Amino acid sequence: MEVERADTGERLTMSAGWFFCASGYYRYDEGFTPDFPGRERFTGRIVHPQHWPEDLDYRGKRVVIIGSGATAVTLVPAMAETAGHVTMLQRSPTYIVPVPSEDRIANALPKLVGRTRAYAIARRKNIAKQRLVWRFCQQHPSAARRLIRHLNAKQLPKGFPVDEHFKPAYNPWDQRLCAVPDADMFTAIREGRASVVTDRIETFSERGIRLASGRELDADIIVTATGLKLLAFGGISLSVDGDKVALPQKVAFKGFMLNDVPNFAYMFGYTNSSWTLKVGLICEHFCRLLGYLDHHGYRICYPQLPGDMATRPLLGVAAGYVQRSADQFPRQGDHGPWRTCMDYRADYQTLRQGPVNDANLRLATASSVAAQLSA
Ligand SMILES: Cc1cc2nc3c(=O)[nH]c(=O)nc-3n(C[C@H](O)[C@H](O)[C@H](O)COP(=O)(O)OP(=O)(O)OC[C@H]3O[C@@H](n4cnc5c(N)ncnc54)[C@H](O)[C@@H]3O)c2cc1C
């Protein structure tokens, strides 16, 4: 295996039996910023959260945060603590759900059953709760919409236009929900420290932002919380025996290997639950696979497609930041281990309890590799 550093051009040759890619799924050096017209005219400061300036002093300032995702809803209450006023400017609403910042059951359990059992119970409870919420949203979208609206309205001042700012066009969990701890964002709105505007940006101006409705938002600082740029495998270019691997032509196997790419594994988590919940299962399965290969003397392992298979995008999420980059990622198949599962219970059976060997895996021992090399 050879590794070349793109930043210094330094070439390192490292020897390893496997390459395990834990690079996350987005670009670390650059976030996504739409092309805002008139941007250069704005005389205040423009900040992207991925490049937060250490010296940014927003005390008493008028801040406009563009966006309505996890980053925006986290920044709004945090900045509203000292800013003059914070306006969250969104093109369209997102589901925002208040959740307690502390898990009272998890906190009480250790006194009753001891720390180790308490942790196991709390973990199970939270996994079950999350699954239940997701299922409820999928099976009863109208009831889920009504419930979220009720939770939002309860936190907002009387007469607040809830539907204008907190009623998305899609159903709950068709995109990831945003959780706000102890309803902190709603508290900031209630106390007048923050507000929400749902509109389209016509242009940046010297003083702030002019909206399609004709309204002007004055600002000292504009924060573009407009999202991530997804990046497959940290932008690492893979090749096998000198041939470059074309990722969009590859199909994911059990959600952690690619067809015909030997001794390569990667991590990808859930998009409908905690990301790391699946990552834990994958790592366990991968370790079991390594143990199996060692035990039987296999040196090479890769999945092979059983024939023509219909494929679909690896990430089945409708969010804009996923759609923008879907064609740079590998794909998933439509059945069996070629389908990337998003269900914890099914994954538990496959990845934790299921066998690591599979009819789709091709395995080679040290002697067969040596024979091939000397041929
Ligand atoms: C705003 C936001 C909120 C989130 N909230 C949650 C949440 O509540 N729950 C949850 O489970 N998940 C959440 N996630 C998902 C979160 O990304 C994962 O839970 C977790 O951080 C993924 O861990 P990871 O180790 O796979 O990747 P990362 O944490 O992204 O780590 C990847 C590492 O690889 C390095 N790297 C990347 N490319 C290269 C390269 N080419 N060469 C060398 N090094 C490289 C990076 O520098 C980084 O250190 C959230 C993500 C975002 C952006």
The ligand as an ORCA input file, in Angstrom:
! r2SCAN-3c Opt
* xyz 0 1
  C     -23.537     19.202     12.399
  C     -23.448     17.713     12.625
  C     -24.160     17.113     13.654
  C     -24.082     15.746     13.887
  N     -24.799     15.190     14.907
  C     -24.696     13.866     15.142
  C     -25.382     13.260     16.240
  O     -26.074     13.933     16.982
  N     -25.270     11.920     16.417
  C     -24.471     11.159     15.609
  O     -24.328      9.956     15.831
  N     -23.826     11.708     14.584
  C     -23.926     13.020     14.339
  N     -23.263     13.563     13.298
  C     -22.547     12.679     12.446
  C     -21.091     12.656     12.884
  O     -20.358     13.075     11.762
  C     -20.663     11.286     13.343
  O     -21.403     10.855     14.457
  C     -19.202     11.139     13.749
  O     -18.538     12.356     13.865
  C     -18.568     10.356     12.637
  O     -17.335      9.914     13.114
  P     -16.261      9.426     12.096
  O     -15.072      9.067     12.918
  O     -16.850      8.417     11.184
  O     -15.925     10.698     11.166
  P     -15.378     12.131     11.550
  O     -15.749     12.524     12.934
  O     -15.837     13.020     10.419
  O     -13.798     11.938     11.500
  C     -13.079     11.728     10.276
  C     -11.611     11.976     10.512
  O     -10.880     11.595      9.340
  C      -9.990     12.641      8.957
  N      -9.810     12.590      7.476
  C     -10.744     12.776      6.533
  N     -10.198     12.649      5.293
  C      -8.874     12.361      5.471
  C      -7.777     12.146      4.569
  N      -7.920     12.154      3.238
  N      -6.560     11.906      5.108
  C      -6.382     11.878      6.457
  N      -7.393     12.093      7.367
  C      -8.623     12.340      6.865
  C     -10.661     13.904      9.406
  O      -9.720     14.946      9.575
  C     -11.271     13.441     10.754
  O     -10.345     13.530     11.781
  C     -23.296     14.939     13.052
  C     -22.557     15.541     12.027
  C     -22.635     16.914     11.801
  C     -21.829     17.533     10.708
*
